[in-house]
Amino acid sequence: MKRRHIEEKIMIAVMTASTLIILLTLLMIIGTVFWKGLPAMNLDMISKTPRGGFYLGREGGVLNAIAGSLYLSLGAVILAAFMALPITLLLNSLLKKRRRAADLIRLVFDVMSGVPSIVFGALGFTVMILLGLRVSLLAGMVTVSLLILPLTVRTIDESMRLVPADLLDSSYALGATRLESALRVLLRQVLPAILTGLLVSLGRAIGDAASILFTAGFTDHVPGSLFDPAATLPLAIFFQLSSPIPEVRERAYASAFILTLLILFISLLARMIMKRYSRHVVQ
């Protein structure tokens, strides 16, 4: 009995220490970005594109990167949602009794989720070369949508698997088809998880740099169409930090400050949506 109490205290201590390390790491990251980024923040940073001499420490801002990040991540999430919803409905409705096929598809997405983002970027770049395409906002959207697709699918899929089987059985008993039950019962139950999954995927998309390095390119202008190259905040941070000029490196932290605020806002929005709509879900 004494040994069990000792083991319990050790595990509690390990869990507490792990939690504190994670919290301290998060606070250090946020604190560093805010401490170094706030002094360089001004209205020009969010309202102007880079002007002549911006990378030499002169006037301008990162409006091009802010707009490019939002365009690219929102477009990628929309594309991923259009692909993820049919896949998850297939797994939890039509393939519900074919466990081997469903488990194989889930395994494929689990493997995809472990693939580094630079590999998706290389894949997108290879396809662009084969098709004779140039770097563009559209190419970046497609590449990032493939990157976040495994996360989106698995998030929605796990939520659908938690829906009580009695709900679907009741729907079938009332004469509904599998498709009607999936669209009107299953989707309604997992709507909070779908919205949360899409917002989490949005946070992943807006903060990724490797997958768009060769596909979306970089420009000092706000993209005017899907076929124009697009700047993003992660790449703007990378290029500014590479500068030998102190003023430009300070602006890199200001860009990181903006990116951190965007991701924090997305995370808080996801929690609010989950909390608000979960009360309508049958447990």
Order of alpha helices (4+ residues) and beta strands (2+ residues): alpha-alpha-alpha-alpha-alpha-alpha-alpha-alpha-alpha-alpha-alpha
